Structures are given as C-alpha cells and as structure tokens.
Amino acid sequence: MIKTSIAVFAIAAALAATSCGKTEPTKPTATTAVETTAAETAGQTSETEEAETKGPDAETATPTEAAGTDSAEGPYINDGTIEGTYQLYSFMGMPLQEFAEMSGTDMETAAKSMQFTLNKDGKVNILIEGEGPENADYTIDGDSITLESEGEKMSGTLKDGLLTINMEGEEVVFARLTEAAFAVPDHGEAKVWTGTYTKFVGDEAQNTEGSFSLDLYDDGTGIHHRDDLDIKVTWALSGSDFTMTENFMGITLDYTGTMDGNTLTLYNGDPEDEMTCMYVYQMAE
C-alpha cells in the first residue's frame, strides 16, 4: 500500500489569535503524524488562495512562477525530463525556508523529509520522514501523474518541473532541487518598529502587557513578531496609507493603517469594527 506520513498543524487559530486586550495567544501545535493511504487521498482537491500584495520594489511569485526553472541557477530543475529525486519544495503553501523554520531544522534536512524518486522503469521510491523507501508504480498522462501500489492510487500533477501531491486535503509540492533552493535571501537591514500598546477599537483600555515588534525591509518584506510567533509579511506604503499582509503557513491576514512620522498604527480588520485589534508602534532609535 502507498502510505505517506505528514505532520498536521493547528494553524488557523494561531494566526488569528492576538494579544489585544486580555486574550491569550495561541501557538501552533503539531499533532501526531498521520498515516494516509492512497485511497484516502485519491480524488481529493485542494483550495488555494493567492495574495497579490507588493511592497516597494517587491515581487511575489507562486512556486510555478519561480525564476530560473530550466537553469542550474534556479531553485529547481525543469529541463523537460521526468526521472529523478523530487524533494519537498513547499508545504501547505509554505515555502521550504518557512517550513524548515517551523520544523526547527535547516532547509536541506526539511527538503529530505519527504521525497519521491521517479525511475525510468516506471517505478517510484517514496521516502517520508526517514521511513522507507516504499515502492510503487507511476504512470504519466499529460500533466497528470498517478502512483499505484496494491490497487491503491494517489494522484497529482507533474508540470514545469514541479510534482504536486494532495495530502490530507493540502497541496504538497516537490521538485528536483538545486543548491539555489537552500540559499537564504538577503533583505538588507530592517527598520525596527517597537510595539507600544494594543487595544480593541471599541475599548479605551490599552494593553501594554507582552511585547511585539515589526521588522520592515526596503524590498517590501518583513517579519511581525507577535504572540510568540515570527510571521513573515509583505507591505506597501502609499503616502501615509500603510497596508500589510501576514502569511503564516499558507494562511493570510490583512492589515490596514497609517504611518505618521515615527508612529505606525495598524488594524487587523475593519477599523470601524469594535472587535478589531489596533496595534501601535514607534520606530526604534
């Protein structure tokens, strides 16, 4: 039987939770690894949402739009061939670097945690979290790929150098990675904004407990340090109007607000809604 083992994360609550008022933050938790047979996986479809947020001089791209796909300088090989070892490239919308950080490991180890080796004879060797290899057959029909063992099937796509498999209703993407896939981008020096207080729009009480801050890079990216999490963001500034999108394990949360001199005010929802949380920052000296 084809079996895969993946860690299922409780993530929606972690992203939505804030330290506004007196609410307690919720950290992401990893459940016990779940075994999934191909029969349980076949026929499932995944839903993805792409946020198109750009900061100054920043560009975003989905995995299929990554640069240099047919060159050794790119993060993965897309030379028109099929055979080879496909390692983890993105998990539940998380790029490899983010998945590695959440797993507490380096990118190369994270990439090797899930891999499929497609051989010329139509056989595939599956290695998950160091267990295996498990052997199966694979067939290609256009962009579709089917893995089969003992009558059980697991389906996906193989397109533009990317092998995409649906696991537990979530897209997991694999690729024949190059050294460039493990390079950590250099964003330059960040401007640090230190949180002073949070409050609900409908409540005058200011919450100064706990700490939060925002690192903003000139390329329109950044990191929001809040509720014991380090959440990657993209941002844009138009006049004094500031917009920001958090992306945490494939889930996004949008902010709007204003940047007035050394003060940054953000809302994680409708600024007129009494239950929206307001964050106030001061630029660090």
N, C-alpha and C positions, 0 to 999 in steps of 0.2 A: 504494500500500500504506500501511496505517496503521503508523507506526513511532513508538515512544517511546524516549527515551534517559534512563536513570536511573543514578545512582551507587549501586553495590552495596558495602556496608560489611562488613568483617570485625569483628563486634561481640561475639559471644558470648565469645570468648577475652579480650577487653578487659575485660569486666565481671567475669569470674570470676577474672582474674589479681589477685594481691595481692603486697605486698612482705613477706609473712610469712616468717620465716626468711631464706633467701637466694635466694628465687625472684625472677626478673626480671619486672617489669611489662610488659604488652603493650599498646601504644597502638593505638587503632582506625586502620585504614588504608582509604583509599578506592581501589578498583580503577578500572581504565579504564572509562569509561561503556559500558554495554551496550545495543545496539540490540535491541529486542524487537518482532517483528511481532505483529499481532493474532491470527494463527493460533496462535502460541505461547502467547498469553495467554488465549485463549478456553477456557472450561471449567475453568480453574484455580480452586481455592478457597483461601481463606486461613484460618489458625487464629489467633485472638486470645485472649489471656488478660488478664483484668481483675483487678488487685489492688485490694481494697477496704480500704485502710489509711487510718485517720483519726487525726490528731493533735488536740490540744486546739483546739476551735472551727474545725477544718478540714473542708472538704467537697471531695470529688473528684467529677469528672463525666467521662463519655465525651463525645466530640465531639457526639453526637446529643442529649446532655442539657445542652448549653451554654445559659446563660441568655440571654434576650432575642432569640431567633431570629427573631421576627417584628417586631422593632423596630430602628430605626436605631441604638439604643443598644447593641445586641448585637454580637457579633463578625462575624456574617454575616446575610444577608437570607434570610428564609423567609416570603415573602408569598403563596405559592401559585402564583407564576409560574415558568416554566421558562427563558425566554430570558435570556441574559446571559453575562458572563465569570466562569468559576469558576477561582479561583486556588488554589495549594497551601495547604492548611489543616493537614494532619498527614501525616507520612511514616513508615511502619513503626511506628506507634504514638507517634511523637514529635510533640508539639505544635509549632506553627510556630516559636515562640521557641527551642526546643531545637534544631530542625533548623537554624535560622539560625546559632546559636552553633557548632554542629558544622561548618557550612559556612564559618565565618569571615566572615559577611556580616550585613547588617541584615535585619529581618523583611520589609520591603516588597520588597527585592530577592529574597529567598528565595521569597516568595509568587509573584512574577512568573516564577520559573524554570520553572514548569510551569503551564500554563493552557489551559482549554478554553472556547471561546466558542460557545454554542448559539444559533443564529439561528432566526427564526420559520419560515423556509422549509425546515426540516429539515436544514440544513447545519451542520456543526461545524468550526471552525477550531482547530487544535491547534498550540500553541507550546511547545516544550520547550528549555530552556537557550538561548534566543535564536534557535533554529533554527526555520524555518517562516515563515508558518503553513502547515500541511499541512491539506488539506481532505478532509472525509469526510461521509457521511450519518449521521443518527442517527434512531432510532425509539424511542418510549416505549410500554411495555406495563405498566401499573400502576406499581410501583416499579422495574421493570427498564428499563435503557437499553442499547441496542446501537448501537455505532459500526461503520460498514462502509465499506470502500473497496476497489475492485477485487476483490470477492469475499471479502476478509478481514474478520473481525469481531473486535471487542473488546467485552466485556460488563461491566456493572456495575450499580449501583443509583443512583437519584436519589430521595431521600426526606428529608423535613424540611429541605429546603434544602441538603442535602449530596450531592455527586456522589462516589461511591466506585468506584474502578477498581482491579482487581487487576493489579499489575505484578511480574513475577518472583516470584510467589507471595506478595507482600506487599501489604497494603491501603494505598492512597494516597487521601487524602480531599481534595476540592476544595470550595470554597464561594465565593459572591459576597460578598467580604469588605467590611467597613466599617472606619472608622478605629479602632474599638474593638479590632479584631483585632491591631493593632500596638502597643497600649498595654502597657507593661511593668508588671507588678503591683508594688505597694509592700508589702513584707512587714514593714517596720519595721526596727529594729536587731536584729542577730543576737547571740546568746550564742555566743562562740567557745570551742571545746574543742580544746586542742592535744594532738596525739598524743605520747605519751612512748615507747611501745615496742609492738611486735607480737611474737607468738610462737605456735607451734603448741601446741595443748593437750597433746600428748604429748611436748613438748620443753621442757626447763627454760631453754634458751638464749633470751635476749631480743634481738630485733633492733632496734637504735636507729638504723640507717642510714636515710637518706632522711627525708622529712617528710610528715606527714599531719595533717589537722585537720578539724573538723566545725563548720559554722555552723548553729545551730538558731534558728528563728524561733518566736515565740509562737503563730503560727497553725498549727503542726504541720507546717511545711515546713522544708527546709534544703538545704544543699549539703555533700557529702562530698568533700573534696579529698584524693585518694589516687592514687598510681601515675600521676602526671602527668595526671589526669583531674579534672574538676569535675562530680560526679554529683549530680543532684537527688534528694532523699529526702523521704519523709513519715515522721512519727514520732509516738509516743504514750507517755505515762508514766502508770502506774497504781501508786501507792505508790512503791516503788523499782524496779519492773519496767519496763524500757525496751524498746520494740520499734521497729524502723526498717526501711523498705523502700527500697532504691535502685531508681530507674527510669532506665535508660540506653538510649536508642534503642529503646524498646519492650521491653527485657528487664529483668526484676526480680530482685533478690536480697534476701532477708530476713535481718535480724539480730535477735538477742535479747540481753538483757544486763541490767545493773543500773546505776542512778545512785545513788551513795552519797556525799552531800555534794558535794565538788568533784572526785570521781573517777567517770568513766564507763567501764564495761567492756562491750565488745560481742563477740559471736561471730557469724561469718558462716556458721554451720551448727550441727550438733548439738554442744552444749558437752561432751558425753562422748566425742565422736569425736576421736581423737588427731591427725587431719589437719585439724581445724577451726582456723581462724585466730582468734586473740584480739587485739582492739585495746584499748589502754588510753589514756585521755585524762585530762587535767587541765583544769579550767575556767581560761581565761586571765584574768589580773587586769586 
